[in-house]
Amino acid sequence: MIKNSGSNILSIKQLHRTGQLEAAKKGYIAILRKQPHHIEALHGLGILYTQQENFLKATYYLQQVMTYEPHDPILPLHLANVFKAQGLFSQAVQLLQNLLITHPGYTPALNNLGTAYYAQGNTHQAILAYREAIEKQPDYRDAYYNLGLALAKENKLEEAIFIYKKLLDDAPDYQAARFQLACLYMQQEQLQAAIDEFLQIEIDQPYHFETQTNLGTCYIKARAFQEAHRHYLKALALNSQDIQVLFNLGVINLHLGQVDPGIQYYQKAIAINPDFFAAHHNLAAAFLIKHHAHFALRHFKEALRLQPENATIAYHVQALEQNQHLLAAPNDYIKSLFDAYADHYEPHLLAALDYQIPGLFYQTLFPHLNLKSNWQILDIGCGTGLCGIPFKPFARHLSGIDLSDNMLAIAAEKQIYNELFTGDFIAVLADKKAKI
C-alpha cells in the first residue's frame, strides 16, 4: 500500500493547514487520480470536506480510507465527528463504542463518546465517559472541561466549580474553562467571584464580547451601575447591533437618572428590532418621566400590539388616550409596575428626583421621638424601606406592607423590619394572623 508517494503531498498538507482549502482539495484530487488508494490524500479530503460541511463526501472519503487502514483509531474518531456534526448522535455513539472495543481506554474516543452522549441529552453517561477518560489520562484538559459542562447541565454546580478550579490550577491559561467558572459563579449569585474571573479573562482577551456583557450584567446585579455602563460600552464597541446591549445601556442610564441617553439607546434597539417589547415598554415609561405623553402613548400602543392581553399596558393606553392621570389604578397594575421598577426605584428617587420625603417626615415627627420610645410602627406602602430607616431606632416593632414582592425583597435586605407583608394594607390589617 502506498502511503506517502508523490513529492507534493507535504506542500498540499501545508496548504490545508493554512486554510487554503480549494487549492488543497485540487492537490488531493490530483494525487487520487493517479493513486486512488493514497491514504493521506483520502484522509485529507475527508477532513477538508468536513471543514466545508460537505458531510456526504466527508463520510465517503473517511469510510474509504478506513477500508485500507482498519486499525488506525484516528479514522473512526474523525468519522464520528462527521456524524455528530450532522446530528447523527446514535451512529457516532455506536462507532465510538466499537472503537473502544478494539482500542480499550483510548481517551480521545472516551472524550468524544462523552460529547455524543451529552448532545443526546444523556448527561449521566457523558459524565461516566469523561471521568473514565480522566482516569486513564489525568492531564486530559478537554475531558475536564467537558466534564464541567456535563456536571453543570445536571445542576451539580459545586462539582462543576471544583472541576474548573482544578483544571485552572493545572492550566491557568485555559480561558474557556475560566469563562465557564465565571458563568457558574454568576448562576450562584457569587457576583464578586464571577467579576474577578471575568476581569482575569479581560486581561488576556480584552475584545471578548461575552466577557464584557457578562461583566456588565454582574455589575448591574451588584448595583455598580457606573462599572456596568463602562463594560457595556466596551461590548457595544465590539457589536453595535446587539439589541440586548443597547437595551441594558438604556436601563443603566435610567438607573443613573440620565433619561435622554437612556431613551436614545432604547430607540436604537427598536430601530434594529421594531418588535422588541421591553424596549417599547421602557421607552414609554421614560417618556412619562419627561411628561411627553404623546410619545409615551405611541410606545405603549406598540407594546400592546406585541402583548395584546397585557392588562397593565392596556390600562396605560386607556388612561393616556383619555388624557387622565394614572390614579386609582387596580392593585394588579400597581404590583406589576413596582415589581418592574424595584431594582432602580431608589437610584431614580434619590438621584434623579431628589426624593426627600423620608427626611421631611422624620423632621416633622422628631420632636415627639426619643431613643426610649416604645413605638409599634406600621410603614404602609413601605416600598424598599426608605422611610423605615430613620424610624428604626425608635421602634419596638417595625412592620412594612407593600403590594410589590420585589420592593419588599429590597426592603428585607436592609434588615430593619421585624415583619414584612405583601398585599393591600386593608386586607392585611383585616387578617387576624397579621402580627402588627
C-alpha angles and dihedrals in degrees: 000000000000110000107167109014118139119069094233100057092099093052090048091052089050089054088051094049092051093052099255091134102163093050090047091049091054089050095051092047091049090055093047092052087063099031111025092183097052104142100204094045092050092047092045092052091049091054093043094052089048089055089051090048091240090138097170092061092038090056092047095053095042092050089049094053091045090060089058096039105031095161100052105105095200092068099062087041090059092044090052088055089054089053091048091049088057094047091251093136098155090057090048092050092049093048093049093046089053090048091054090053091058094035108031115199094013097159100204088055091050092050092047091046087055092053091049091051090046091052089052090054091249095129094160092062090041091057091050091051093048092047091051091050090052092046090054094042113022093187095054099129098184091052090054090049093049092045089056090053092050093047090050090049088057089049092247089138099161091052090048091051090050091052094050093046090051091049092050091048088060097033111025090172093062094108095174088062091047089052092053090047091052091049090052090052088051090051090053092047090243088142101170092049089050092048092050091053095045091049089052089054090048091060091059098031108028092167098052104128098202092050091055094047092047091049088052091050093048092051091048090053089047088049091238092137099170091056091045089052092052095053095044089053088054089050091049090053088056095046117013092180099059104119095197091057090048091048093049091050087054090052093048094050090051088050089055092048092250098132101167096054088044091055091050093054092049090049091052090052092051091047087061096040114019090187096060099129098188092051092051090047094050092043090055091051091048092052089050088056088055091045091242096141095170093058091041090054091050092056095041087055090052090049090050090050088057095043106026093171094055104118094190093057091044089055091053092049093048094047094048094044089053090045090238129149114249095252134139090022119176117265092246089058093049092048092050093047096050095040086060092042097046100092094055099027097104098043090050095047096043102036106027101031100028089229110204104163097110091052094046091047090051093049090051094053098035096095088061096048135079135163090260091059115128099201127160101211127196115197105202112201089008094172110180093347102262093140093043094061100071094041099048095090090058098046127094086189125012120192130179133202128193139153093227119082091194092054090050091050089059091044089053090056089064090062093214101114125082090202137008125198130196118215146046109329094229091055092045093050090049091054107096090207092064106104102209 
